[in-house]
Amino acid sequence: MTAPRANPVFLAVDTVVLAEARALVEAVAPAIGGLKLGLEFFNRHGLAGVAALIGDLPLFLDLKLHDIPNTVAGAVRAIEAARPSLLTIHASGGGAMIRAARAAADPATRILAVTVLTSLDEVDLRTVGQSTPLGDQVKRLAALAQESGADGVVCSPWEVASLRSQCGPDFILVVPGIRPVGSALGDQKRVMGPAAAIAAGASLLVIGRPISAAPDPRAAAVAIAHELGLAEPVS
């Protein structure tokens, strides 16, 4: 008998109000695979707030560290008390910075390099002097990250298939910009549905507002689990 597939959905907690975050997590925990906490939550509550919220769920700490290698290494060591399963840095920080982050992190923490933010498109890249086509830039940064020891990258759904082909089956591809049918785009520009992203080669999906802003967040999370062919969550 085949073992049930692990839930690849990490809920992006978008509120910085700890009581609201706790209520949301308690409601949806059986229907998700982990939590993603970002800069806003971490800057407001720090390590203590993370510990108060995370419980037994895997933690994706999305801080997008980007500085000189020594500073990033120090930040990674300071963060390790939170025991994140996944931690982000910016691939554009360069190979030395990526290697420093990987060396400083606990072996159990997967270092993910952010390629091009899903809020950006070709026009946005040109305004900051990047003339390389967006897809080529993502592939270039993913190759740099992999060569420099990162465990995976964060990319949009649009780049998943090409990166899976380029980077192989074991490289972690974490994909935000996931929008189930009927969801608003918000500030995301390169989006895809959950099942399509997994079929394209995504390892993990980051989903925020389609769950957290739904009238019934647990029902929204369960619907996504059903779309992915996962077993009915146990309350």
N, C-alpha and C positions, 0 to 999 in steps of 0.2 A: 504493500500500500504506500502511495506517495505521501510524504509529509506535507502538511499545509504550507503554502508559501508565506513568508514573512510579509507583514504589511509594510510597503515602502513609503507610506505617507508620513511626512513630518509636518506637524501643524506649526505654522508661523504665528507666534503669539504677538499680536500687534498692539495690545494695550500695555501701558506702563502702570496701570492701577492694579496693585497686587491682588486685591480681593476679587476683582473682575477676572484676572488671569487664572486665579485658583478655581473659580467657579467654572470657567470655560474648560480648563484641563480636566476637572473632575467629570464634566459632562461628556467629553469626547474621548477620554483615555482608552476605553475598550475598543474604539474603532480606528485608532491611529497607531503608527509605529514609533513615534518619537516626537520631541518638541524642538522647534527652532526658536532660539532667543537671539535678538539682535542688539545693535548698539543702544537703541533707546532704552530698552529694558535693563541692559547691563549698566549703562551709565546712571540710571536712576537707583537701582537696587544693589548692584555689585554682586560679589560672590555669595553673600548671605541671602539675597533675594533669589538667586538661582537655586540655591540649596533648598529654600523654602517652597519652591514651586515644582521642582523636577520630579521628586519621588523616585520611582523605579524606571521611569521612561528614559530611553537613550536621549542624550542631549547633543543637539547641533548648535554650537555657539558661533554665531555668524557675526564676527567682529571686523572682518575684512582688514586685517592688519597690514599696514604699508608704511615702512620707515626704513632706516638703515638696518643692515643685518643684525648688528649687536642689540639695537633697541627692540627689534621684533623678537629676537631670541629671549630677551629678558621679559617681554610681555607674555610670551608663550609660557615661560616657567611660572610667572605670577598667576596665570590663568589655570594652571593644571590642578589647583585645589578643587576646581569645579568638576574635574574628571569628565571633560567633554568627550563624546564619541567622535565628534567631527568638529573641526575648527578651521575657519577661513582666513586666508591671507590673499593679497592681490598678486596675481601672476606678473603684473607689470612692474612689481618691485624688483624683478630680476632673479637670475639663478642663485646668486650668493645669498640673497634674502630668503629664498625658498629653502635652500639647503640649511641655513641657520635655524629656520623655524622647525624643520623636520628633526634636526639634531637636538633641539631643545625640548621637544614634545615627548611626553610619555609614549612608549611604543603602541599602547592601546588607543591613542588618539590619532585619528586619521586627519592628515593635513590636506585641505582642499584649497586649490588656487582659483580665484575668481578670474574669469576670462574677460568678457565684456558684459557689463550690466544689462539686464533684460529691459531696463527703461530706456536704453539707447538704441538708435537706429543709424543708418548710413549718414544721414544729414547731421546727426549729433556728433558722430566721429569726425566728420570734416571740420566742424566748428572748433575742434580742439587740435587740429593739425594732423589727423590720422587719415592718410589718403588710401591706405590699403583697404580693399573691400572687407566688410564686416566679417563675413565667413572666413576669409583668409586670416584675418587678425585673430579670431578665436582659435583656429587650428594652430597658428604659430605659437600663441601663448600656452595652449594645451601641450604642445610638444616640448616647450621650454619647461613647463611644470613637471612633466613626466621625466624628462632627462635630469631634472634637478632633485628628484626624490619625493615629489608630492604624491600622495596616494590617489588623488583624483582632482577633478575640477568642478566648478559651478559653471553651467552654460545654459543657454536658453533651449527650449524644445527644438527649435529650428536647426540647431547644430548637433543634436544628439547622434543622428545616424552617421554623419561623417566622422565625428569624434570616436564613436564606437569602432568604426572601421579602422581609423588611424591608430588608436591607442590600445586596442585589443580588449579581450573579454573581462579582464580583471581590474581595469582602471575604473575608479568610481566616478560616475557621472551624476551629479546632483542637479536637479532641474527645477528652478522656480518658473514663474510664468505659466502655471497650470490653471486652466480655467474650464471647469465642467460646463456642459451645455447650459446656456441661459445665464451664465455668470457675467458680470460687468468686467471690462478689461482693466479699469482703474488706471494706474500709471504704467502698466506693462504694455509693451509693444510687440514682443515676439512670444506668442502664446500657443498653447496646444491643449487638447483634452488629456485627462489622466491615462486612459487606456492606450491612446495613440502614442503618448510619450514613452510608456513602458515598452510598447511594441517596437519603437524606434531604437531602443537600447538604453533608456534611462535606468539608473540603479535606484535612485531615491527621488521622490517628488516632494517639493515644498509647496504647501497650500495654506494660504492665510484667510483672506476675506471671504472666499466662497464657503468656508466653514464658519469662521468666527462671526461674520456679519449676517449669517443666515437666520431666519426666524427660529429655527430649531437646529442649533449647531450639531447636536449628536445625530439627528436624522440626515443632515447633509454629509457628515463624515461616513455614516453607514452607507449612504447612496454611492459615495465614491468607492468604498470598499467593495460594494456589489459590482460596480462597473469594472473593477479590476479582477473580478472573479474570486474574491477572498471569502472565507467562511464568515458566517454571521458572528459578529463580535459578542463576547460573553459579558454581561453587565457585572 
